[in-house]
Amino acid sequence: SYEVSQPPSVSVAPGQTARITCGGNNIGSKSVHWYQQKPGQAPVLVVYDDRDRPSGIPERFSGSNSGNTAALTITRVEAGDEADYYCQVWDNSGDHLYVFGLGTKVTVL
Amino acid sequence: EVKLLESGGGLVQPGGSLRLSCAASGFTFGSHAMTWVRQVPGKGLEWISGIIRGSGGSTFYIDSVKGRFTISRDNSKNTLYLQMNSLRVEDTAVYYCAKDAYDSGPFDSWGPGTLVTVSS
């Protein structure tokens, strides 16, 4: 079955840029979605289909996907961006049709 | 506004059963695939089951719940269900229902989740 990998943690100072990667074999051929989850809350979709943003998501959140790496970039990071971020792809090669990464904890210093 | 609200979680002994419900509003429920995702406290997200839109004639499960869990939907009640039998300690998690935007993701709306604790 398909697997994706994320760094466990990323630390960033306020106002700086955070980049969270999601690695997978030829992930550039798949559509990647990103979710933000704050403690005690349900996940929220922040980027879908590699680079599109749902309504209400700030332009500071952007995505990219090429080769074996997809990425979520958060510019001008704010304290409120501190959360866990998960990438997700759809893959029908195994029993997990929807594959999530293990998540990346973004800490705002 | 899309709303999803799970219910039915609680404490159950190993081998027991629970039925989760997810009440949906704010969208044409029958026109969307729906899914269940669980999260062990302190751990990541795991997709466990999905059902296609319409009559829900096709359902999907991860291997570890296949034969024990059954997903279903009642479009007349705008409700998604997850019948969980033969529960195991490792099924302990927060269970979320989510709306599938395009049949292969993304999950564009989530409920707040319901906690299932399997313990003796």
Interface residues (C-beta under 8 A of the other chain):
Chain A: S31 H33 Y35 Q37 Q41 A42 P43 V44 L45 Y48 D49 P54 Y86 Q88 V89 W90 D95 H96 L97 Y98 V99 F100 G101 L102 G103
Chain B: T35 V37 G44 L45 E46 W47 G50 F60 Y61 I62 D63 K66 Y96 A101 S104 G105 P106 F107 D108 W110 G111 P112 G113
